[in-house]
Amino acid sequence: MFSFFDDISCHAEYLGIIYLKPTDSPSKRPSLSPTLAPSQAPSDHPTANPSKMPSQSPTVAPSMTPTIEPSQYPTFEPTSEPTQQPTSNPTSKPTRLDPTEQPTEAPSQTPTCAENGDFNLCIAIDMSGSVCNGITTSLCLDCEPRDSCNSGGEKFSVCCPNFRNMMLFTRDLITELGEQPTNQDFSIVHFGTDVTVASSLESWRQSIKTVNSLKYSGGKTNLAGAITSCQLTLDESPPDRKNLMLILTDGAPSVPEFNAQDVAATAAMNAQLKDTFIIPVFIEEPNSPYEPEVSFLTDNISSDGNVFVADFDGLDDLQDTLFEQVTCQTKENLRSEETI
């Protein structure tokens, strides 16, 4: 006689299902799974439900992504990248740069150079006709014709207010530079069609007298001759001084008649090969296009690509900037001497 269980087993076997019969009594040893004792390492896969108690210690390896909140204590080694925001406390050591004793009332446009070296400066002054001819094309030779060249009640030796402004600017800059506690000399060259060396290297006080005695000549613009003549005065310099050349001009070179720009660029290159630093100042006429002239001076004449631009009435506004430009170059020369 078959029991009910036997009948179910037969049907299950027919269907391909195998049922294990429970034992009459519990086994003496537990089954192979789960294990007798907990494992020493975490399982490969997380449990379906979280454990009742948290682990006693963190994981052996750090997490691959940063935590949402920062750690309680700083790391022993600095991070490879700087933080996105500054630290709340200042650093324990001061910065490398020496701060000024007192802050300036307003920031300067360029860094100051308090420690200057000895230098020589040749100033080349443009006396071409365009300085005084206004809207005409006159060369204004010796301030003639007077009806188109002489203006502002100026005597004929000065000819016009534009040239007087150039003289005043030159005189003020020489005075400011000459009062520096360094050794320096100045030379003056002026140019139109022809070039004249008004003075070789001399003291700043004597150079002021030279500027005051200048007489306007008129003519074309012989920039190449001015650069070459300036360099000749600087060749007389003591070897331990920095040589600089400041060019005041209001137009493109026109002498010689052909290739005037190429000749001027060659003269500038020859001067720079002798370690002379050239600083061009372009004087613009209001409402006149001057980009080509400035581009030429930038690319072919300037030693560092800087060209300082102002109109005749605004030359004084450049004085502080040019003072910085000159003194910073002499400081660079002083540094190079200290490293020798």
PyMOL commands that set and color helices and strands:
alter all, ss='L'
color gray80, all
select helices_A, chain A and resi 4-14+129-131+141-143+146-149+161-178+204-212+223-234+260-273+291-301+312-338
alter helices_A, ss='H'
color red, helices_A
select strands_A, chain A and resi 119-126+184-191+195-202+242-249+277-284+308-311
alter strands_A, ss='S'
color yellow, strands_A
deselect
rebuild
show_as cartoon
